[in-house]
Amino acid sequence: MASDKFRHQLRHEAKLWKAEGVIDEDLFRQLSQRYQFDALETSAQNRFIAIFIGLGGVLVGLAVITFVAANWQAWSREFRVVLLLSLFIGVNAAGFYLWRTPAKSSEFLGGKDGVKNGKIYPTRSGWKQRLGHGLLLLGAIILGANMGLMAQMFHITGSPYGLYLVWGLGVLAMAYSLRLTSLGVLSILLIGFGYLLGVGDWSSKEEFSYLKLLLDYMPIFAGLAFVPLAYWCRSRAIFFLAAIGVVNSLIITILASASINIPEWIFIVSVCALPPALLWGYDDVMWPNIHSRLFQPLARNLALFFLAVLFYFGSFKWWNYTTDGINNSAESVLGWTPFVSVVLLAGLTIYEWLHLSRRQRKSPKRQVVDLTTNVVACLIAIATLVPVWHFNVFPIGILAIFLYNVLLFLLGTGLIREGLAIGNRRSFWGGLGVLSLQILSRMLEYDTGLLFKAFVFFLCGVGVIVAGLWFERYSHHLMPSEQKGKV
């Protein structure tokens, strides 16, 4: 649904069109009913009231917290337990009741709404629904506070990461049951923070626990728990965080499992090739009952970003001083555990690329799609073979630096070309940013005169300005059918 600003402008223009005779009374009435012109003033008033209700609620909450803190030690443990449970149940029950209340047209505040017979029917867009949404989010936060206070009262000991993991799992269950993006994002952040805290405890000699098992197989858990939630909520934010969680946890677990029994090239392939290949080959329609590519462009953008970071890191001259690779003499923290995740994700990656190959053969734009995918595959292959050769066959420090700089340059120019071809600003500016960062990094890394550096900086600045102005002028001449998002 259009925003309130657009509806105000449309109502103003519609009145002018009606006065000038461009539209008649009947068409103006249809526009008024479709975009709810009569509810604009009431909408602004309800938003104003909702702001004051939220501010008042925050102050009341602070008062309650202060009162409880002042009397916490004086209350019995039983009373404190009842108080915590009552607060958690009461806030969530009130939030769920308000969130489920159908919004009236007078409560319209914008958002996603249903359209039937030319009329708009707001769905959970009024101030009651937003207040209920806020209470549900507050209830998720209260869940963690209750866990911490209950553990303190009953003298339950445990690692800090366990609290965040269990808290995140509870919020994850709420997100699935309520289908709320905000709760899904909160659960990912909590579990991710707990995972980072738990990484430092991998080397501890604790007995087996389910939380340890969750840490060891976090890449698989993140994929199975968060990706379906992204489709359930139709949320790009959840998928974005889920993809980052899978890739980051995969790299962390691989780097923490150095062992003399595992060949070094497996580590290199798992870190350099598997994440971008997994992201680029991802296709929504390979899952059952999904017929639209909702998240494939986002996954491919993440793959390109990963390659840009990899190429940029490899373009520095540390290659000349490093030939030992992974320290296999160190004691393995996880052993073979993470390679269960590696094998499963590698199998998924192979399936993705086979599925991509089958669909490309059936695509009417087969040559264009094949070219882009083949170029990305070549970039991934070269970026993986260079460190494998350098650390396992023969040191090629200068050649490795040169190749990674070439790969970074090709990626930047490819993004610029893609942006010019389809009029996509993100692709164009991303490629321009990659090239500018490469030039500036090389200037700062190597010993050059200050005058030469100033001259290069000046050229980069002028080039960015000229390129931006030229692109904006060029993009206006593109046909509307050509102005699509980047694949």
C-alpha positions in Angstrom: 0.0 0.0 0.0 1.2 3.5 -0.8 2.5 5.7 2.0 0.5 8.5 3.7 2.7 11.1 1.9 1.8 9.7 -1.5 -1.9 9.6 -0.5 -1.8 13.3 0.6 -0.2 14.3 -2.7 -2.6 12.1 -4.7 -5.6 13.7 -3.0 -4.3 17.2 -3.7 -3.6 16.3 -7.3 -7.0 14.6 -7.7 -8.8 17.7 -6.5 -6.9 19.8 -9.0 -7.7 17.2 -11.8 -11.4 17.4 -10.8 -11.4 21.2 -10.8 -9.7 21.3 -14.2 -12.1 18.7 -15.6 -9.5 16.0 -16.2 -11.5 13.5 -14.2 -15.1 13.4 -13.3 -16.9 13.0 -10.0 -17.2 9.3 -10.3 -13.5 8.7 -10.9 -12.6 11.0 -8.0 -14.9 9.0 -5.8 -13.3 5.7 -6.8 -9.8 7.2 -6.1 -11.1 8.4 -2.7 -12.4 5.0 -1.8 -9.4 3.1 -3.1 -6.8 5.3 -1.3 -9.0 6.1 1.8 -8.8 9.9 1.4 -11.3 10.4 4.3 -9.1 8.5 6.7 -5.9 10.7 6.3 -6.7 13.1 9.1 -7.8 10.3 11.4 -4.7 8.4 10.5 -2.4 11.3 11.5 -4.3 11.7 14.8 -4.0 8.0 15.6 -0.3 8.1 14.9 0.1 11.1 17.2 -1.8 9.3 19.9 0.2 6.1 19.4 3.4 8.1 19.9 2.2 9.4 23.2 1.0 6.0 24.3 4.4 4.6 23.5 6.2 7.3 25.4 3.8 6.9 28.3 4.3 3.2 28.2 8.1 3.5 28.4 7.8 5.8 31.4 5.3 3.5 33.2 7.7 0.6 32.4 10.6 2.4 34.0 8.5 3.1 37.0 7.5 -0.5 37.4 11.2 -1.6 37.0 12.3 0.9 39.6 9.6 -0.2 42.0 10.4 -3.9 41.6 14.2 -3.2 42.0 13.5 -1.3 45.3 11.4 -4.2 46.8 13.1 -7.2 45.1 15.1 -8.4 48.1 12.1 -7.9 50.5 9.8 -10.2 48.5 9.8 -13.9 49.0 11.0 -16.2 46.2 7.6 -17.6 45.5 6.1 -14.1 45.1 8.9 -13.1 42.7 8.3 -16.2 40.6 4.6 -15.4 40.4 5.4 -11.8 39.5 7.8 -12.7 36.7 5.4 -15.3 35.2 2.4 -12.9 35.5 4.4 -10.1 33.8 5.5 -12.4 31.0 2.0 -13.9 30.4 0.2 -10.6 30.8 2.4 -8.7 28.4 2.2 -11.4 25.7 -1.5 -12.0 26.2 -2.3 -8.2 25.8 0.1 -8.0 22.9 -1.5 -11.0 21.1 -5.0 -9.7 21.7 -4.3 -6.2 20.3 -2.2 -7.6 17.4 -5.1 -9.9 16.4 -7.7 -7.1 16.5 -8.8 -6.2 13.0 -8.0 -2.7 12.0 -10.7 -0.3 11.1 -10.4 2.1 8.1 -10.2 5.0 10.5 -7.1 3.4 12.1 -5.3 3.1 8.9 -1.6 3.9 9.2 -0.2 2.4 6.0 1.4 -1.0 5.5 0.5 -4.2 3.6 -3.2 -4.3 2.9 -5.7 -6.4 1.0 -7.5 -5.1 -2.1 -10.9 -6.4 -3.1 -13.4 -5.0 -5.6 -11.3 -1.9 -6.0 -11.3 -1.2 -2.2 -8.6 -1.4 0.3 -9.1 -3.4 3.5 -6.3 -2.7 6.0 -5.0 -5.7 7.8 -3.3 -5.2 11.2 -2.3 -1.7 10.4 -4.0 0.4 13.1 -2.4 1.7 16.2 -3.8 -1.2 18.2 -2.0 -3.7 16.0 1.2 -1.7 16.2 0.9 -1.5 20.0 0.3 -5.2 20.2 3.3 -5.8 18.0 5.4 -3.7 20.4 4.1 -5.6 23.4 4.9 -9.0 21.7 8.4 -7.7 21.1 8.6 -6.6 24.7 7.4 -10.0 25.8 10.3 -11.6 23.9 12.7 -9.4 25.8 11.0 -10.2 29.1 11.5 -13.9 28.3 15.3 -13.4 28.5 15.1 -11.3 31.7 12.9 -14.0 33.3 15.4 -16.7 32.4 18.3 -14.8 34.0 16.4 -13.9 37.1 15.0 -17.5 37.5 18.5 -18.9 37.2 19.7 -16.5 39.8 16.9 -17.3 42.3 17.3 -21.0 42.0 21.1 -20.9 41.8 21.3 -22.5 38.4 24.8 -22.2 37.0 25.7 -22.2 33.3 27.7 -20.4 30.6 26.5 -17.0 29.4 26.2 -18.2 25.9 23.7 -20.9 27.0 21.4 -18.1 28.2 21.4 -16.4 24.9 21.0 -19.6 22.9 18.0 -20.8 24.9 16.6 -17.3 24.9 17.0 -17.1 21.1 15.3 -20.5 20.7 12.4 -19.3 22.7 12.0 -16.2 20.6 12.4 -18.3 17.5 9.4 -20.4 18.6 7.4 -17.2 19.1 8.5 -16.0 15.6 7.3 -19.2 13.9 4.0 -19.2 15.8 3.2 -15.5 15.3 4.8 -15.1 11.8 6.5 -11.8 12.9 9.7 -10.6 11.2 10.8 -8.6 14.2 10.8 -11.6 16.4 12.7 -13.6 13.7 15.4 -10.9 13.5 15.6 -10.8 17.3 16.0 -14.6 17.5 18.8 -14.6 14.9 20.7 -11.8 16.8 20.3 -13.6 20.1 21.5 -16.9 18.8 24.3 -15.3 16.8 25.5 -13.5 19.9 25.3 -16.6 22.0 27.2 -18.5 19.3 30.0 -15.9 19.3 30.2 -16.1 23.1 30.3 -19.9 22.9 33.1 -20.0 20.3 35.6 -19.2 23.1 34.3 -22.2 25.2 35.0 -24.8 22.5 38.3 -25.8 24.0 36.8 -26.2 27.5 36.6 -29.8 28.8 32.9 -29.7 29.6 30.7 -32.8 29.2 28.4 -33.4 26.3 25.4 -31.0 26.2 22.8 -30.1 23.6 24.0 -26.5 23.6 27.5 -27.7 22.7 26.0 -29.8 19.9 24.2 -26.7 18.7 27.4 -24.8 18.6 29.2 -27.5 16.7 26.5 -27.8 14.0 25.5 -24.1 13.9 25.8 -23.9 10.0 23.2 -26.7 9.6 21.0 -25.4 12.4 21.0 -21.8 11.0 20.0 -23.1 7.5 17.2 -25.4 8.8 15.8 -22.9 11.4 16.1 -19.5 9.8 15.7 -20.0 6.0 12.2 -21.6 6.3 11.3 -18.8 8.7 12.3 -16.2 6.0 9.8 -17.9 3.6 7.2 -18.1 6.3 7.4 -14.4 7.0 8.4 -13.5 3.5 11.2 -11.4 4.9 14.4 -10.4 3.1 15.9 -9.2 6.4 15.6 -12.7 8.0 17.0 -14.4 4.9 19.9 -11.8 4.8 20.8 -12.5 8.4 20.3 -16.3 7.9 22.7 -16.4 5.0 25.3 -14.4 6.9 24.9 -16.7 9.9 25.3 -19.9 7.8 28.5 -18.5 6.0 30.1 -17.0 9.1 29.5 -20.0 11.3 30.8 -22.3 8.6 34.0 -20.4 8.3 34.5 -20.1 12.0 34.0 -23.8 12.6 36.4 -24.7 9.8 39.1 -22.5 11.1 38.7 -23.8 14.6 39.2 -27.4 13.5 42.8 -27.5 12.2 44.1 -31.0 12.4 47.0 -32.9 11.1 44.6 -35.6 9.8 42.8 -33.2 7.4 44.5 -32.1 4.2 45.2 -28.4 4.0 43.5 -27.9 0.6 40.2 -29.0 2.1 40.3 -26.0 4.4 41.1 -23.7 1.6 38.3 -25.0 -0.7 35.8 -25.0 2.2 36.6 -21.3 3.1 37.3 -19.8 -0.3 35.0 -21.7 -2.7 32.1 -23.2 -0.7 30.4 -20.0 0.6 30.3 -18.0 -2.7 29.3 -21.2 -4.7 26.5 -21.9 -2.1 25.2 -18.4 -2.3 25.4 -17.9 -6.1 23.8 -21.3 -6.9 20.9 -20.7 -4.5 17.5 -20.8 -6.3 14.2 -20.4 -4.5 12.3 -22.6 -6.9 14.4 -25.7 -6.1 12.3 -26.0 -2.9 8.8 -27.6 -3.2 5.7 -25.4 -3.4 7.8 -22.2 -4.1 7.3 -20.7 -7.5 8.9 -17.3 -7.3 12.5 -16.2 -6.8 12.1 -14.1 -3.7 15.6 -14.4 -2.3 17.8 -15.5 -5.2 18.9 -11.9 -6.1 19.8 -11.2 -2.4 21.8 -14.5 -2.2 23.7 -13.6 -5.4 24.5 -10.1 -4.1 25.9 -11.7 -1.0 28.0 -14.0 -3.1 29.5 -11.1 -5.0 30.1 -9.2 -1.7 31.9 -12.3 -0.4 34.1 -12.5 -3.5 34.9 -8.8 -3.3 36.0 -9.2 0.3 38.1 -12.3 -0.6 39.7 -10.6 -3.6 40.4 -7.4 -1.6 42.1 -9.4 1.2 44.1 -11.4 -1.2 45.3 -8.3 -3.1 47.7 -7.2 -0.4 51.4 -8.2 -0.4 51.3 -10.4 2.7 51.7 -13.3 0.2 55.4 -12.6 0.0 55.8 -13.3 3.7 53.5 -16.3 4.1 54.1 -19.8 2.8 53.3 -22.0 5.8 49.5 -21.9 5.5 47.5 -23.4 8.2 49.3 -24.4 11.4 48.7 -28.1 11.5 50.8 -28.6 14.6 48.1 -26.9 16.7 45.8 -29.2 18.6 42.4 -29.5 16.9 39.5 -27.9 18.8 36.7 -29.6 17.0 38.3 -32.4 15.0 36.1 -33.8 12.3 32.9 -32.2 13.7 32.6 -29.2 11.3 33.2 -31.3 8.2 29.8 -32.9 8.7 28.4 -29.4 8.0 30.9 -29.0 5.1 29.9 -32.3 3.5 26.1 -31.5 3.8 26.5 -27.9 2.5 28.8 -29.1 -0.3 26.2 -31.6 -1.3 23.6 -28.9 -1.3 25.9 -26.7 -3.4 26.3 -29.4 -6.0 22.6 -29.9 -6.1 22.1 -26.2 -6.6 24.5 -26.0 -9.5 23.0 -29.0 -11.2 19.5 -27.5 -10.8 20.9 -24.2 -12.1 22.4 -26.0 -15.1 19.1 -27.7 -15.9 17.1 -24.5 -15.7 19.7 -22.6 -17.9 19.3 -25.1 -20.7 15.5 -24.3 -20.7 15.9 -20.6 -20.4 15.2 -18.4 -23.5 18.1 -16.1 -22.4 20.5 -19.0 -22.0 23.6 -17.3 -23.4 23.4 -14.3 -21.2 22.7 -16.4 -18.0 25.4 -18.9 -18.9 27.9 -16.1 -19.4 27.3 -14.5 -16.0 27.3 -17.8 -14.2 30.4 -19.1 -16.0 32.3 -15.9 -15.2 31.4 -16.2 -11.5 32.4 -19.9 -11.5 35.8 -19.0 -13.1 36.4 -16.3 -10.5 35.6 -18.7 -7.6 37.9 -21.4 -9.2 40.9 -19.0 -9.7 40.5 -17.5 -6.2 40.6 -21.1 -4.7 43.4 -22.5 -6.9 45.8 -19.6 -6.1 46.1 -20.3 -2.3 46.0 -24.1 -2.9 49.0 -23.8 -5.3 50.8 -21.2 -3.1 50.6 -23.2 0.2 50.7 -26.8 -1.1 52.8 -26.8 -4.4 55.1 -23.8 -4.8 55.1 -20.3 -3.4 53.8 -17.7 -5.9 53.7 -14.6 -3.8 54.0 -11.9 -6.5 51.8 -13.9 -9.0 49.2 -14.4 -6.3 49.1 -10.7 -5.5 48.8 -9.9 -9.2 46.0 -12.4 -9.8 43.9 -11.3 -6.9 44.3 -7.6 -8.0 43.2 -8.7 -11.5 40.2 -10.6 -10.0 39.2 -7.6 -8.0 39.5 -5.3 -11.0 37.4 -7.7 -13.2 34.7 -7.9 -10.5 34.5 -4.1 -10.2 34.3 -3.6 -14.0 31.8 -6.4 -14.2 29.5 -4.7 -11.7 29.8 -1.4 -13.5 29.0 -3.1 -16.8 26.0 -4.8 -15.3 24.8 -1.5 -13.8 25.1 0.3 -17.1 23.3 -2.6 -18.9 20.2 -2.6 -16.7 20.4 0.9 -15.2 20.9 -0.5 -11.7 22.5 2.1 -9.3 23.6 -0.4 -6.6 25.5 -2.5 -9.1 27.1 0.6 -10.8 28.1 2.3 -7.5 29.2 -1.1 -6.0 31.6 -1.7 -8.9 32.9 1.9 -8.8 33.4 1.6 -5.1 35.4 -1.6 -5.5 37.7 0.0 -8.1 38.2 3.1 -6.1 39.0 1.1 -3.0 41.5 -1.0 -4.9 43.3 2.0 -6.2 43.4 3.8 -2.9 44.6 0.7 -1.1 47.5 0.1 -3.5 48.5 3.7 -3.1 48.6 3.5 0.6 50.2 0.1 0.7 53.2 0.8 -1.5 55.8 3.5 -1.0 55.0 6.4 -3.3 55.5 10.1 -3.1 52.9 12.4 -1.5 52.5 14.4 -4.7 51.8 11.3 -6.7 49.3 10.1 -4.0 47.6 13.5 -4.0 47.4 13.3 -7.8 45.8 9.8 -7.7 43.3 10.8 -5.0 42.4 13.9 -7.1 41.8 11.7 -10.2 39.7 9.2 -8.2 37.6 12.0 -6.8 37.0 13.6 -10.1 36.4 10.3 -11.8 33.7 9.3 -9.2 31.9 12.6 -9.7 32.0 12.4 -13.5 31.0 8.8 -13.6 28.1 9.4 -11.2 26.8 12.4 -13.2 27.2 10.5 -16.5 25.4 7.4 -15.1 22.5 9.4 -13.9 22.2 11.0 -17.3 22.6 7.7 -19.0 20.0 5.9 -16.9 17.3 8.4 -17.8 17.6 7.2 -21.4 17.0 3.6 -20.6 13.6 2.1 -21.5 11.4 1.3 -18.5 11.6 -2.4 -19.4 15.3 -2.3 -19.1 15.3 -0.8 -15.6 15.2 -4.1 -13.6 17.0 -5.2 -10.5 20.3 -7.0 -10.8 20.1 -10.7 -11.1 
